[in-house]
Amino acid sequence: MGVEAEQVKLLLVGPDCSGKSLLASRLGLHYSLEIFRNRRIDRPLPALQSVVDFAMDWFADEAGFILDQWQFPVDIIYNHTLRDQSSVFEALAPYLKEEMDDNKVLIIHLTADDRTLRSRFDRRGDELWNIKQILEVAKAYKPWLQKLNLTHTTIDTSELTPEEVFQTALARIEKFYGGGK
């Protein structure tokens, strides 16, 4: 028996060019779920309020969702890695982790090797970051997800086709939500 769409609460994270948006689109179609695309808010208080509001409105709701990147934990990782400074989200981390765990939110961490990220970056570019920054952040994700003790699964998209990434994600989602082995 498969997982019901309303059970599926996903947060896709990872460096730019790792395949998050493509996977979000595929999973959104598969589960008929709303996709919330990353909306970076630069001012700390409105950013905090936005994250808390989303957690309160959606985590405990009966409806499933897909977050394609989110300011938490991304802001923590980017601030420490590229700016050598802390993030206002660090104070909220225990609360958000508890909310995510209690409401079975699965973080899917997408990554790729340097060669693959460079190749994808060369094809599409990025409006916010250069390739050096993207590669630096890519290496920081796994340790930060572990440090924050966030429930996650990692998929390396380097050698996988988009279909293989999609099928791998489906299998991990099924397993996490109890619908698979």
Buried (B, 14 or more C-beta within 10 A) or exposed (E): EEBEEEBBBBBBBBBBBBBBBBBBBBBBEBBEBEBBEBEEBEEEEEBBEBBBEBBEEBBEEEEBBBBBBBBBBBBBBBBBBBEEEEBBBBEBBEEBBEBBEEEBBBBBBBBBBEEBBBBBBEEEEBEEBEBEBBBBBBEBBBEBBEEBEBBBBBBBBBEBEEEEBBEBBBBBBBBBBEBBE
